[in-house]
Amino acid sequence: MSSRASAISAIVALALTLPVFAVERSDTQVKETDTDTATTKGNVLTPSELARSRIWGLSEEEWRRYRQLMQGIRGSVSPATLSPIEVLGIHARDAEERRRYAERWARAMREDAERILAFQRAYDAAGKRLYPHEPLIDIQRPPLRNEKTSTLRPEDHVLFFTRPECPACEALWRKLVSHIDKVAVIDIYLAGVDTGDDEAVRHWAIERGIDPAWVHNRRVTLNHEAGVLERLTQGKGEVPYLLRRRGDDVTVLRPSEL
């Protein structure tokens, strides 16, 4: 082959190679651009996330960390209802950060407990105003029956009469609360505090770890005892004491039935 033919072949070969290189380089640039775009989008909060972060009082950086944590083991082992503050506190990077989130959560729980008690008072007042002649529990009905029933039922209301500084009450409460998913409502009546002292009721509930969501969803009600036990048992009941309301019937509930 002549030198001229060899030169032409080399030029053709180079021409065929160049477009392939250009395409490969172009593909690489597109992939890098897509990666950068995805990273940027991942760091930008959606309008919904921005709104939620403001509700919880968290910065955008804190919310991004919360979102990242929920994509890992925390989101797999914890319920979706776990608050962002709890998530950040559980995964705090040092003692100071843990203390800061713990204090923020304690303030939030205190404020929520106050709101729940305020609504409880409004609910009680509304019941008396709307149904003044229809008490929730009719104490004029026949005396309580001591009949033994086999199990708790989903429609049951359990009335728990307790007071502060009562070891027997604490033991009974621990046993009762383990059955909260088996009944409709647990109505707690706190004796030994001044009627109207809602702060004492709130403090008692917080110390026992009563979930504010239970109160909010009417799974648990907090009430002053105010002589209710004496009226229902004709003076025969002593704290701690359990009653079960099933429909219109109110019966004694023995601890052994729990």
C-alpha positions in Angstrom: 0.0 0.0 0.0 1.3 3.5 -0.9 2.1 6.0 1.7 -0.7 8.2 0.5 -3.2 5.3 0.9 -1.9 4.6 4.4 -2.4 8.3 5.4 -5.9 8.3 4.1 -6.7 5.1 6.0 -5.3 6.6 9.2 -7.5 9.7 8.8 -10.6 7.6 8.2 -9.9 5.5 11.3 -9.4 8.6 13.4 -12.6 10.1 12.1 -14.6 7.0 13.0 -13.1 7.0 16.5 -13.7 10.6 17.5 -17.6 10.6 17.5 -17.6 7.6 19.9 -15.3 9.4 22.3 -17.5 12.5 22.1 -20.6 10.5 22.8 -19.0 8.7 25.8 -17.9 12.0 27.2 -21.3 13.5 26.7 -22.9 10.6 28.5 -20.5 11.0 31.4 -21.4 14.7 31.6 -25.1 14.0 31.6 -24.7 11.4 34.4 -22.7 13.8 36.5 -25.3 16.5 36.0 -28.1 14.2 36.9 -26.2 13.2 40.1 -25.6 16.8 41.1 -29.3 17.7 40.4 -30.5 14.7 42.5 -28.1 15.8 45.4 -29.4 19.3 45.2 -33.0 18.2 45.2 -32.3 15.9 48.2 -31.1 18.9 50.2 -34.1 21.1 49.4 -37.1 20.8 51.6 -40.5 20.5 50.1 -43.2 23.1 51.1 -44.8 20.4 53.3 -41.5 19.7 55.0 -40.8 23.4 55.5 -44.3 23.8 57.1 -43.7 20.8 59.4 -40.2 22.0 60.4 -41.7 25.3 61.5 -44.4 23.7 63.5 -41.8 21.7 65.4 -39.5 24.7 65.7 -36.6 23.0 63.8 -34.2 24.6 61.3 -33.9 23.3 57.8 -30.6 21.6 58.7 -32.2 19.9 61.6 -35.1 18.7 59.5 -32.7 17.3 56.8 -30.9 15.4 59.6 -34.2 14.1 60.9 -35.2 12.9 57.4 -31.9 11.2 56.9 -32.2 9.4 60.3 -35.7 8.2 59.5 -34.4 6.6 56.3 -32.1 4.4 58.4 -32.7 2.1 61.3 -34.8 4.6 63.3 -37.5 4.6 60.6 -37.5 0.8 60.6 -37.8 0.2 64.3 -39.9 3.2 65.5 -43.5 4.1 64.7 -44.1 6.8 62.2 -45.7 8.9 65.0 -42.3 9.3 66.7 -41.7 13.1 66.8 -38.8 14.7 65.0 -37.5 16.1 68.4 -37.4 12.6 69.8 -35.6 11.2 66.8 -33.0 14.0 66.9 -32.6 13.5 70.7 -32.2 9.8 70.5 -29.5 10.2 67.9 -27.8 13.2 69.5 -24.2 13.6 68.7 -23.1 14.7 72.1 -24.4 15.3 75.7 -25.2 19.0 75.1 -27.3 18.3 72.0 -29.1 15.5 73.9 -29.9 17.8 76.8 -31.2 20.5 74.4 -33.6 18.2 72.7 -34.7 16.6 76.0 -35.6 20.1 77.4 -37.4 21.0 74.2 -39.5 17.8 74.4 -40.2 18.2 78.1 -41.6 21.7 77.5 -43.7 20.5 74.6 -45.2 17.7 76.7 -45.9 20.0 79.6 -47.7 22.5 77.3 -49.6 19.6 75.7 -50.7 18.2 79.0 -52.0 21.7 80.0 -54.0 21.9 76.7 -55.4 18.4 77.3 -56.5 19.2 80.9 -58.1 22.5 79.7 -60.1 20.6 77.1 -61.0 18.0 79.7 -62.5 20.7 81.8 -64.3 22.2 78.9 -65.7 18.7 77.9 -66.9 18.1 81.5 -68.6 21.5 81.6 -70.2 20.9 78.2 -71.6 17.6 79.3 -73.2 19.2 82.4 -74.5 22.0 80.3 -75.9 20.0 77.5 -77.2 17.0 79.5 -77.9 18.4 83.0 -80.3 15.6 83.9 -78.4 12.7 82.3 -75.3 11.7 84.4 -72.6 9.6 82.8 -73.0 7.1 85.6 -76.5 6.8 87.2 -75.9 6.4 90.9 -79.6 5.9 91.4 -79.5 2.5 89.7 -79.7 -0.7 91.7 -76.7 -1.4 94.0 -73.5 -2.7 92.4 -73.3 -6.4 91.7 -70.2 -8.3 92.7 -70.7 -10.8 89.9 -67.5 -12.1 88.4 -67.1 -12.0 84.6 -64.5 -13.8 82.7 -62.7 -11.1 80.7 -62.6 -7.5 79.9 -64.4 -6.5 76.7 -63.6 -3.8 74.1 -66.8 -1.8 75.1 -65.9 -1.7 78.8 -65.1 1.5 80.7 -62.8 0.9 83.7 -63.1 3.4 86.6 -59.8 3.6 88.5 -59.8 5.3 91.9 -56.4 6.2 93.1 -54.4 8.8 95.1 -50.8 10.1 95.3 -48.3 8.4 97.6 -50.1 5.0 97.5 -47.9 1.9 96.7 -51.0 -0.3 96.3 -52.4 2.2 93.8 -49.2 2.2 91.8 -49.1 -1.6 91.6 -52.7 -1.7 90.5 -52.2 1.0 87.9 -49.2 -0.9 86.4 -51.4 -3.9 86.1 -54.4 -2.0 84.7 -52.5 0.1 82.1 -51.2 -3.1 80.5 -54.8 -3.8 79.5 -55.5 -0.4 77.9 -55.9 -1.9 74.5 -58.5 -4.4 75.8 -61.1 -1.7 76.9 -62.7 1.3 75.5 -61.7 3.8 78.2 -59.9 4.0 81.5 -61.4 6.8 83.6 -59.0 7.8 86.3 -60.3 9.5 89.5 -57.6 11.1 91.6 -58.3 11.4 95.3 -56.2 13.1 98.0 -55.8 16.4 96.1 -57.9 19.6 96.2 -60.8 19.6 93.9 -59.9 22.0 91.0 -56.2 21.5 91.5 -55.5 20.5 87.9 -51.8 21.0 88.3 -51.8 18.1 90.8 -53.7 15.9 88.4 -51.3 16.9 85.5 -48.3 16.2 87.7 -49.6 12.8 88.7 -50.3 11.8 85.1 -46.9 12.9 83.9 -45.1 11.0 86.6 -47.0 7.8 85.6 -46.0 8.2 82.0 -49.5 8.6 80.7 -49.3 9.2 77.0 -51.0 12.5 76.1 -52.3 10.8 73.0 -54.4 8.5 75.2 -56.0 11.5 76.8 -56.4 13.3 73.5 -58.1 10.2 71.9 -60.3 9.7 75.0 -58.6 6.3 75.8 -57.9 7.8 79.2 -59.7 10.5 81.1 -58.3 12.4 84.1 -60.8 13.5 86.8 -60.9 14.7 90.4 -62.4 12.0 92.6 -64.6 14.6 94.5 -66.6 12.0 96.4 -67.6 9.9 93.3 -66.3 6.6 94.9 -68.4 7.1 98.0 -71.5 7.8 96.0 -71.1 4.8 93.7 -70.3 2.3 96.5 -72.5 3.8 99.2 -69.4 4.5 101.2 -68.0 1.0 101.0 -65.2 1.6 98.5 -61.6 2.4 99.5 -58.8 3.6 97.3 -57.4 1.9 95.3 -60.6 0.7 93.7 -61.8 -0.5 90.3 -65.3 -0.4 88.8 -66.4 -1.6 85.4 -69.1 0.1 83.4 -70.5 -2.1 80.7 -73.5 -0.5 79.0 -75.8 0.7 81.8 -74.3 -1.7 84.4 -71.6 -0.8 86.8 -69.9 -3.6 88.6 -66.9 -4.2 90.9 -63.8 -5.2 89.0 -61.4 -7.3 91.1 -57.7 -6.9 90.4 -57.6 -10.7 89.9 -59.8 -10.2 86.8 -57.1 -8.1 85.1 
